[in-house]
Amino acid sequence: MIRGLVIREAFYLFGAIPFGSVLHVLDASPEFAGLMVILYAIAGGCYFGHYCVKHQDEIPTRAGDR
């Protein structure tokens, strides 16, 4: 799961660059751009939370917790 999570996080982080560039090119108002960035962050958090819940069995546990 760790590898899959890192790959998804990299796509999320590098996806913010073109997302911000598009907002700049479209000359979006600061209020609209700020709202879109906040929604992007919330959607990303929800996506990562969903991924972790769906792949709970792949999360490594401590050796003493068995």
N, C-alpha and C positions, 0 to 999 in steps of 0.2 A: 504494500500500500504506500509505503514511503516514496518509492520511485514514482508511482502514479500521481501522488499528491504534489510532488515537486514539479513534475511536468505540467500539471494543470495550473499550479501557481505561477510558473514561468510564463505560460500563455496568458494568464490573467495580468501579470505585471507588464509584459511587453505589449499587451493589447491596449493598455492605458495610453501608450505613446500615440498610436494612430487615432485613438478615440479623441484625445486632446487636440491633435492636429486637425482633425475634421471639424471640431468645434471652433477652432481658430480660423480655419479657411472659410467656414460658413459665416464667420463674423457674428457668432451668437452673442446675445446680451450676457453680461456677467452673471445676472441672476439665473438665467436659463442654463448657462454653462455650469455654474455651481451646483444647481439642482441635478443636472445630468451626471456630474462627477459623484455626487452623494448617492444617487441611485445606482451607479456603476459599482460603488464600494459595497452597498447593501446587497446587491445581486451577487457579487462575488463572495461575500461572506455566507450568504444562503447556499450558494452552490458548494462551497467547501464544507459547510456543515452537512449538507445532504450527502456528499461523497463520503464523509467520515462515518455517518450513520449507516449508509448502505454497505460499507466495507469494514464493519466493526470486527469481523472475524480475522481480518488481516493485520490488525493493530498489534504490534509486538507487546508482550507483557513481561513483567519481571520474572525471573526464574523462581523466586520465592512465593509467588502468587498462585502457584498451581495447586 
